[in-house]
Amino acid sequence: MPSFLHQGILSLLATHDTLLVELARHFEPRAARSLASGELARGSSELPNPAFPESVLHADLLVALPETLALAVEVQTSEDPLKRYSWLSYAAGARRRFECPGWTLVCIPDPDLRHKYRQMFEDEPRASPWFIEPCMLEPITTVERAVQDVSRATLTTLFHVRGSSGPACARGTLEALRRVDHPDRAVYRELVLTSMTEEQRAALPADIFEVDPDAPLGNLERTGFYFTTGHREGKNEGQRTELQRMILRTLELRGLTVDEASRARIEGCEEVETLRSYFERAVVVEGLDALFQP
């Protein structure tokens, strides 16, 4: 199961894939020139496996400038020794699918992890994928610059956060995300915070974390996963609590003594439908044993 960091970065890149081609120009100068005059081809991340035609490869993302360059994009947030072979297969698959030059572009913000993967190909540079490096992303350290492109600012922060310009990048990006109404700003904010050390987070201005609990929710927030899930769970919790109260009160009014074990069973029940059946029986049963009969 991919981590939040992996999926968050992948989502950022998938919605800003022209940035990938811009980064690829550091390895293939024709990429930037072709992007200015052509459109990117996007589609399924499935790739043919030239070594085993009956099987299919799955890269994280696939973008291409037809007849110029195809990129199999990989986001890596953990160690996997099999990448020594699969990344080369992705490159071959991208070339085969689009019938043009192609290679694997790897996004690893963690400097230590990136170093380990670079060492993996140290003795055979021809087989190495293209690694995105911090020097390819100019630090964005001011709010004014970050608000112009919060996606780029977020990715830049991830690559620089552990360096000398990291704190300034993080502050500028987090403040920009407070000001800009971007559909992915909650994800971007968590990406930045997840990548920071405890000391770096402690040094941030307190107001960056401030949230007005009484601020009205917009449609995006009210229809989002956390709100709808919380609303549904809160509704169920309210129903459970009220049914438990009604069952115990009904039994009390009917003169039936509720022992501790029965009370614990009623109060510990989390199924609304089961509690409803208990309540229906509480009105008519002559003893607690009958209350819990299936």
C-alpha positions, -999 to +999 in steps of 0.1 A: +000+000+000+016+033-011+022+059+016+005+093+019+038+110+008+040+088-023+004+093-033+004+130-025+035+137-047+021+115-074-011+135-074+008+168-076+029+155-106-001+140-124-020+173-124+011+193-134+028+170-158+042+199-180+066+204-150+080+169-156+089+178-192+105+210-180+126+190-156+134+165-183+151+192-203+181+189-180+187+155-196+171+160-230+173+196-243+147+189-270+120+183-244+115+220-236+116+230-273+090+204-282+067+213-253+065+248-266+052+236-300+033+204-291+009+189-266+016+162-241+001+127-246-014+113-214-030+080-206-028+048-188+004+041-169+004+005-183+035-003-204+044-032-226+072-054-213+096-059-242+113-088-224+080-106-217+054-095-243+026-114-225+031-093-193+024-056-185+044-031-166+029-004-143+048+029-139+034+055-115+028+080-144+033+082-181+036+113-202+050+118-237+058+144-263+049+122-294+079+115-316+102+134-292+103+120-257+083+095-235+087+096-197+079+068-174+077+087-141+084+070-107+079+085-072+100+067-047+097+071-009+112+038+003+140+013-006+133-013-032+163-032-047+141-044-076+141-009-090+176-016-104+158-037-130+123-024-133+132+012-140+152+001-171+122-020-181+099+011-177+122+030-201+120+003-227+083+000-223+078+038-228+100+037-259+080+008-273+046+023-266+053+057-281+079+045-306+102+074-297+131+081-273+121+076-237+135+071-203+125+068-166+123+100-146+125+094-108+112+118-081+128+112-047+127+142-024+145+124+004+183+132-001+196+101+017+172+078-002+181+095-035+218+090-028+212+053-022+194+049-055+221+068-074+247+045-059+227+015-072+236+026-108+271+041-100+289+013-118+266+014-149+255+050-155+241+040-189+213+021-171+206+048-146+172+066-147+170+104-147+169+116-111+153+149-103+178+169-082+172+200-060+194+221-082+168+217-110+142+234-088+152+270-078+142+276-041+110+296-037+114+314-004+089+342-006+051+341-003+048+364-033+065+339-055+049+309-040+013+321-046+021+323-083+024+286-085+017+267-053+022+233-070+058+241-080+064+258-047+053+226-029+075+203-050+104+227-046+100+227-008+100+189-006+134+188-024+149+217-004+133+212+030+163+196+046+187+221+032+197+256+041+168+272+022+143+246+035+128+266+064+123+297+041+107+276+014+084+259+039+073+292+055+066+308+021+047+278+007+026+272+038+016+309+040+008+309+002-014+278+007-033+298+033-040+326+009-047+307-023-080+289-030-064+258-045-084+225-046-053+205-034-040+229-008-049+206+021-028+178+005+000+202-004+001+215+032+003+180+046+031+171+022+052+200+034+045+194+071+051+157+067+086+164+052+097+187+079+117+178+110+102+183+145+126+212+151+117+229+118+080+226+126+085+241+161+103+271+145+073+279+123+052+310+132+022+299+153-003+316+131+005+292+102-013+265+121-042+287+132-077+276+120-109+294+127-133+267+140-163+290+133-154+298+097-181+287+073-173+256+052-173+259+014-188+233-009-154+217-015-150+211+022-186+200+029-185+174+001-150+162+009-142+129+023-134+140+059-166+160+063-189+135+048-173+106+067-174+125+100-210+136+094-221+100+087-202+087+117-215+114+139-251+107+129-246+070+136-231+077+170-260+099+179-285+072+169-266+046+190-265+068+221-302+076+219-312+040+213-291+028+242-307+055+265-342+046+254-336+008+259-323+013+295-351+038+303-378+015+290-366-015+310-364+007+341-400+020+336-412-016+332-396-025+365-369-048+351-336-047+369-306-043+345-275-060+358-240-047+350-233-073+324-265-065+305-259-028+308-224-032+294-237-053+265-263-026+256-239+003+260-211-016+241-233-025+211-223-004+180-248-018+155-278+006+151-300-022+137-292-045+166-301-017+191-334-011+173-343-048+178-333-045+215-356-015+219-385-033+202-381-062+226-376-040+256-412-030+253-426-065+256-400-089+272-406-103+306-369-108+314-335-096+302-326-131+288-353-126+261-339-092+252-307-106+237-322-137+220-316-137+182 
